[in-house]
Structures are given as structure tokens and as C-alpha cells.
Amino acid sequence: MSEEFKEKLRQYSEGTLPEEEREELESELAKLEAYQLYLEEQMEREDQADGRWSLPDRTEDAASGSQKKNRKKNEKRIIRRGKWKARINNTLTVFSAFLIFTVISGIITTVFYNTSDRIDTYRDVVSSAIAVTRPNTTVHLSADVHNFYRMELSGNVLKQVGSESIQVGNYTQKFLLGLANIGMFNWMDEQNGAGKVFYYPSAEGNAGGGDDNSQWKRLTKLPEGTVAEAYLSLDRLYTTDELLKQLEPLSLQPVWFGADAGPSTRENDVVVYPLGFPYYPIWHRDDMKRSEVTKEKTGWFSSVSSYSSVSPSVEAYGSGELRDANFIKTLRLLQEHPRLTRSAAHINQIDTSVAYLEQNGVKLYGAVVTGPVKELLKLREASWVSHLQVGEVRLWNWTE
């Protein structure tokens, strides 16, 4: 604030400013709150000075005193009106800017997440990463797009025990313009989040890991009318077709297969970072075959097209080559999105693992099966099973 302007303010408060300049100054005061505050402080100081130096017996002309009092009231009213007008204008400006920002960000968010099938790709990558790294675990994800460039994937975590898929937890993952936070598992029971151990068959053909008698004892003590999940380590590496033929005579449901992905996934014959594929292949969008498209007219110039998608057929205890190819294809998808894959699951050196699988083929060291306890107990006599761990247990829900 210049000294010249301060001098005008002082003259204005004393009533000595010419009328033409007074009107111009009052117009400025209605706009500039900083000047109004200065004037208000100046007037308060003058009022205090008048109170200190006035004498009880001092007489003033009544008309002059009334005129001065009215002038000061008018000045204060102008100051208050200008202050509130400035505050309202500032508030409206901020609110308008926020509203415009919200609308623009909403448009950008919607366009970003709904172009190039981005949401479907995120769901496919995240659910696939979980399926290949967590035995017998599936997540069906739904997407929720929010303002300010945010999106959230969420879904129930399921395991198959017996003939039913049971919920064992929830999964959520947040995104900011495609940048994914670490996915969060909320387990219903701490045991659900604890992974079981697979043992890799040694050169002598026996899996390590020591005695599993306690697991077999636990299985024998379970009531006959229950179903359970079992993690099997194998006596050697099997092809997918070979292992399916071993399982075919049993009244059990295979749900997941552990594949040898190279030395980087294991330590001392213990598989630290399991990598495998579910019994039902993970079909991706380009795997699906569309049936005949039908069109239905809804108006003179409009119509609706409908079609259904069919996945490739798979033999219940065969199609090993198709299953292996689907597993490799899923891993390649994860390779294309390394950041998103790492945010959803721990995959140790995926590039190295894919190269190892492509060079050596898909060979299986373990499997997860589920079914009646009495059927699982028969595996104790199976020479191809070297180690067993019991997983989830539920009351009878088996369909013969």
C-alpha cells in the first residue's frame, strides 16, 4: 500500500477528502478488503484517542457531532459490506474452481479406465496372478471407478473344498491412473493366508520334508462325513497327462497343479514360491469363441446384437497339452504387466521361470486335491504321493 493511498485514507477518515475523490475511494474500498481493514484499524485508533482526550465538560455543536457520527456509521457500513462481498466472491471462485476440476477429472477418469479394455485387462492380470501363485485360490473381481483418477478392484477370495467354493477372505486393490497399490487380502482366518508347503522331488526320486505322520493322523481323526483339501508332493516330476491319469481312478477333485519353474522358486527341495495352474484353465478374452451373432431391431434405425462366448473344450482327465499352453500364455500375460503383477502376487523372477518352462516343458511336482476324507486316506498307499498336508476341512458336501 503506497504512502499516497494511506494519506487519502487518513483524509477520508478525518472527513477532509474532496467529494470527487471520496466517491472514487469508496468504490475502491468496496473491492479491496486489505484497505478496508487498514481503515477500520485507523478509525478504531482515532476513537480510542478521542475517548482518552475528551473532557467531561467539553461542549460540541449538536448538529456537527450528529453529522460526524452518521458519516462514521456510513463508512463502517461500507467497510462491512465490502468485506463480506470480497469473502463471498472468494468463496464462489474457490467453489467454481473445485466444481470445474471435479467435472474435468471425472471425464478424464471415465475415459482413461474405459478405453482399450483397460479395466478388463487389470482384472485379468490380477486374478491370473493370484490363481497361479496361490494354490486353490480364485478371486472374481469387480471394478468401481471413482472421481479424481481412482479405481478399486475388489472381490471374494474362494477355495474349493469338496464340491463347494467357500469364501475364505476378501481382496481389494486401489489404482490411481493405472498405478496400482499393493493388493490387500483380508482373511477370515489367519490359517487361510498361511501357504502350505510343497516338496520338490530330489535326484533320488524322493521328496524331502521329512515325516508327515502327523498330517495323516489328523486326517484319520476327521469324521468320515467330512471333506477336506489336501496338498500333495509327488515322488517325481510328472507331465500333466501323467498326473491326471493317476488321479482319474480316485473319487477326488483335482483343483491345482504345481509346476517346476526352475531353481529360483525353491530352496533345499522346498518350493518357496509356488507357481502353477488351476484344474480349470484360466481362459482369456481371445481364447473365447463367439457363437452366431443375432440381431434384433429395436427401432427404425437401431438394433441390438447378441452373442454368447464359449471356451475351448477340455477333457476331464486329459488335454495336457492344451492346459500347459494355457498356463504359459497366462504367464506371458503377466510378463506384459510386471508392475501390476508384482502388486498382486509374489512371483520370483517371472522372466527366468517362463524361459525355464519354455525350454524344459511343464513338469509337475505337486497338486492340490479335495474330496471325502475316506478317499484322501487311500492316498497313503499311493506310491506316487511322497508327502501330504491337510488344508481346509468342511462338513459333507460331496456329490457322488
N, C-alpha and C positions, 0 to 999 in steps of 0.2 A: 504494500500500500504506500503510495507516494506521499511526501510531505504536503504537497499542494492539495491532495484529496483530503488528508487529515485536517488541514486548515479549513476546507469547506465544511467538513463535518462539524468542526468546532463552532464555526459561524452559524451553521444550521441549528445546532443545539442552543445557541445563545439568541437565536431569532434575528440575527443581523445580516443573514444572507439575502441578497436581492430576490424578488419574487420569481423572475425568469430562471435564475439558477436554482432556486428552491424546487421548482417543479421538475427540472431535469434531474436533480439529485434524488428526489423522492422516487422517480421512475427507476433509477439505478438501485436504490435501496430495496425496492420490491424484488429485485432479481438476485442481489448479492448478499448472501447470508453473512459472510465474513465482515462486511462493512456494517451490517446491522448489529452484529454482536459488539463490534467496537463502539458504535454509537450508544448502545444500551449501557455498556460499562461506563462510558463518558458521562452519560446522564445520571447514572447512579452515584458517581463520584461528586457531581455537582449538587445533587440532592443532599448528600451527606454533608458537603461543605456548607450549604445553606442552613442546614439544621444546627451545625456547630456554631456558626457565626450570627445567627438571628437572636435578637434580644426580645424579652417578653413585652417590653413597652414600645417595640417598633411598629409604626403605622404605615400602611401602604394604601395606595389608591385602590378602592374596591374593584373598579372596572378593569384596571390594569392587571391586578392579581388574577381575576377570573379569566381574562383573556390568555394570560400566560399558562394558566392551569389547563384550559381547553386545548391550547396548542400542544402542550406536552402529552396530553391524552391521545390526541390525534397522531402524534409522532410515534408513540408506543404502539398504537393500534396498527399503523403501517408496518412497523417492525415485526410485530407478531404475525401479521398476515403474510408478509414476505418470507418469514422463516418457515411457516407451515407450507406455503406454496412451493418453496425450494425442496422441502423434505418430501412432499408428495410427488413432485417431479422426479426426484432421485429414485424414490421407491418404484414408480411406474417404469422408469428407464431400466432399473435392475430386473424387475419382473418381466418386462418385454424381452430383454436380452436372454433371460433364462428360458422363457417360453419358446423363443426362436431357436435357441440351442437345443432344447428338448425335441422339437419337431424335426430339426435337421438331423440330429443324432439318431432319432427313431427311423427316419428314412434310410440313412446310411446303414444302420444295423440290420434292418429288414432286407435291404438289397444285398448286403455282404453275405449274410447267412443263407439266403435263399437262391443264390446264384451258383452255378457249377455243381449242383447237388452237394454243396458243402456239408450240410447237416447230415445227410445220409452217409457221406464218407467218414465224418467224425464218429458216428455211431458204429459203423462197420469196423473201423480201426480199433476203437476202444473195446468193443465186445469181443473182437477176434483176439486182441492182445490178452485179455483176461482168460479166454477159453483155452489158449494154447499154453499158458503158464500156470494156471491153477486147475489141477485135476478135478474133473467132475464139477465144474463151476461154470454157470452161464448167467449172463445179465442181459435182460431185454430193456433197452434204453429208450427213453422218450426225451425229446428236446423242448426246452422252454426258453424262448428268446425274450430278453429284457431290453429296456432302454439303455442308452449310454454304452452301446457296443458290447453288451454282455449276453452270454448264453449259458445255460446249465443243462447238462445231461444227468439223468437220474433213472434209477430202476431197481428192481428187487434182485437180490443175489439168490440163485436157486441151485440146489443139488438134487440129483435123482437118488432116492433111496427106496428100494423096492420098485413098485410100479408108479410111484408118485414123485412129482417135483415139489420139494419142500423149500420154503423160504428160510434162509439162514442169515440174512442181513440185507443191507441196503447199500447202494453205491451212488455217489454224487461227484460230479466234476464240473468246475466252472471255467468259462472261457472269456477272454477279452480280445475281441477282434482276431480270433483264431489262435491266440496264445493260451495254452491250456495250463491250468494249475494242476498240482498233483491230485489224482483221484483219491477219494476218501471212502474207505469201507467202514460201515457201521454194523458190526457183527452182533447178532442176538446172543451169542455165547462165545466167550473167548476161545473155546476149543475149535470153533468154526474157522477162525483165522489162522490157526496153527497148522502148517502144512505137514503132511505125512512124509515119510522118508522112503525113497526107492534105493535099492542097492544094485549097482552095476555088476554084471557077471564078470568074474576075473578070468584070467587066461586059462585057469584050470577048469573053468565051466561052472564054478560055484559062486553065488552071490555072497558078498561079505555081509557084515552087520551082526553076526553072532546069533545068539539064541533068540528065537521068537516064541518060546513055550508060553510065556505069559499072555501073548496075544491069542494063542489057541485056547488057553484055559478060559480067558474072558469069553471067547466065542462059545465054548461048551456050556458055560453058566447062563447064557442067554436063553430065555424061554423059546420053545420050538415055534410058537406063534408070533415070531418077530422077523423082521427083515433088517438087513444091515448092508453097509458099504464096506468093501474090502480093497486094500491096496496090495497088489501082488508084484513081487520082484521075481524075475524069471531066471532059470538056470543058465540060459544062453541068450544070444540075440536071435530074434525071430523076425521073419518077414511078416507083413500084415496078414497075408493069406494064411500063413502057417499058424499064427496065433489064433485067428478066427476059427480054424479047423479044430484046434484044441478046445476051444470054448463051445463049439456047436453042440456036443452031446449033453452039456450041462443045462440045468434049468436055472440059468443065471443070465442077467442082462449086462453085457459089456457097455461101459459108458465113456471110457477114456483110455488112450494108449500113450505110453511114454516112449519117445523116440530118441535114439542115440544121436546127439548133436555135437559130439566131439569132446575132447578133454577139457575145454573151457567150462563145461557145465557140471563137472564133477570133481570131487576131491577124495582120494583114497577109496575109490569104488563107491562113494556115497554121492548120489545125484543131488547137488546143492541147488541148481537152477533147472528144475524140470521143464522140458519143452515137449509138447506132444499135441495130439488132436483128439477131438471127441468122436465117439462112435458114429454119430450122425454128422456128416460133413458140414463144414461152415460154408454154405453157398453164398456167393456174392451176386451182385446185381447182374453182371454179364454172364453168370452161369445159368440164369433162369431162361427158360424157353417160353415165349408167348404163344398162347393158343390163338385161334382165329379171332380177329377183331370184329366186333359187331357195332353197327352204328344205329342210333335211334334218333329220329328227328324230334326236336323239341319246339320248333317254330319254323317259320318260312325260311329264315336264313341261319338257323342254328341247329346243331345236333350234338349228341353225346356219344363218345366212343367208349367201349368197354372191352376188356380182355382179362384173361387170367394167366398167371405165371406158373409154370411147372418146373420143378427142379429135376435134375437128371436122376434116373432110377439107379438104385444101389442094391446089390444082393445082401441079404441079411448076414450071411457068413462068407462073403466073398467081395469082389470088386476091389481087391487090394491095390491094384494099380491106380484106379480112379481115386481112392481115398488118399493114397500117397501124393498124387498130383495136386489134389485139393489142399493138402497140408503145405506143400511147397509154395503153392500160389498164395496162400494166406500169409506165409512168412514174407513173401516178396511184397505184398501189400504193406506189411508193417515196415519193411525196409524203406518204402517210399515216404513214410511219415515217421521218421525216427524220434523227433521230439514228442509227438503225441503218443507214440508207443511207450516211450520211457516214462511219461507222466501217468500212464495207466497200469503198467506192469513192469516187473524187473526182468529184463531179457539180457543176459550176459553175452556181449559180443555177437549180435544177431548176424552181422555180415559173415563172420567166421563160421557160425553154425550153418547158415544157408549154403555156403560153399562146401562145407563138410558133407551135408546131406546130399547135395547135387553130385558130389564125387563118389560117395560111398553107398548111396541109396538109403531108403528109410528102413532102419532096423530097430526093433522094439526090445526094450529091456524090462518093461513093466506095463501093468494095466490096472484099471480100476473097474471092479465089477460090483453088482448089487443083486440081492435076491434073498430067498429064505435062508435062515441060519443053518438049517439042516443040509442045504445044498452047499453052502460055503464050507462046512466041515468036511465035505468029501474032498476038498482040495488038499487036505493034509496028506492024502495018499497019492496026489499027482506029482509025478517026478519032475515036471516042468516048472513047478512052483517052488522056489527056494526060500521065500520069506513072505510073511503076511502081516499086515497091520489092519486092525479094525477101525473103521471110521464111524459115521453116523448110524444110529440104531433107531428103528421105529416099530410101532405095533404092526401087526399083519396087514398088508395092503396088496398082497401079491395076487396077480391074476394068472391062474394055471394055463 
